[in-house]
Structures are given as C-alpha cells and as structure tokens.
Amino acid sequence: MQAIPRISEAEWEVMKVFWSRPIPTPANEVVRSLADITDWKPKTVKTLINRLVKKNALGYQEDGRIYYYYPLVNEEECIKAESQSFLRRVYGGAMKPMLVNFLREEKLSREEIEELKRILDERME
C-alpha cells in the first residue's frame, strides 16, 4: 500500500476538487472551481498542484500542451491518515479523551446523538 503523503490545508482544498471529479482534470478547471471559494491567484493553485504531484498525491498525463491531473490517493485513506495524525499529535494517540472533549464541547442534535449511540452499540456486539 502506498504511503499517504502529508497534505497541507491549502493542498487539501485542491485535492477535494480532484476527488469530486471522475476523470483527469486540467489545472485551469481546478483554478475556476477554487475561484468560487478562495481568493487564490491561478499561479497559487498551479503551485499547489505541482506540490501535490511531487508528494505523489496527484498524477498527470499530457495531451499536447495541456496537463490533466488525477488523484493517486483516495479521499477516505487521506481522511483516515489525517485523523490518526491528529489523534497522535493532540491526544497522544488516546481516543477516549478526544471523544470526551468532543462530546462536552459540541452541540449535537437528537439525531446525531442517536446515530452515535447506534455506532457505539454496534461496536459492543
């Protein structure tokens, strides 16, 4: 299994665009997509794409002068790796203190509480 690269917050925004598309995508389309949610210049987006290529998070194919990019890592694997990294960094790898802190601080709806109970009940079986 390929090691999951460390992805910065800005790079994560770029990856979300690629993960949402089923086919390789040119950089200019990513620039347009991110223009709606960021104030980044096209050069910034292209720099982030190049960093992700160097980290082996994105691959590319050439068609003439146009480069088409696609993810080499899937979103679920990246979320799992990032969650584990966060847990180790902030809570020393201990799940219970993180969950206790989350449950004390977050305003949860009745539906969210019921879903959490269901998940915990399934884990008990």
Salt bridges, closest charged atoms under 4 A:
GLU11 OE1 - LYS55 NZ 2.67
GLU13 OE2 - LYS16 NZ 3.10
GLU29 OE1 - ARG21 NH1 2.97
GLU82 OE1 - ARG6 NH1 3.89
GLU114 OE2 - LYS117 NZ 3.99
GLU115 OE2 - ARG118 NH2 3.81
GLU122 OE2 - ARG118 NH1 2.81
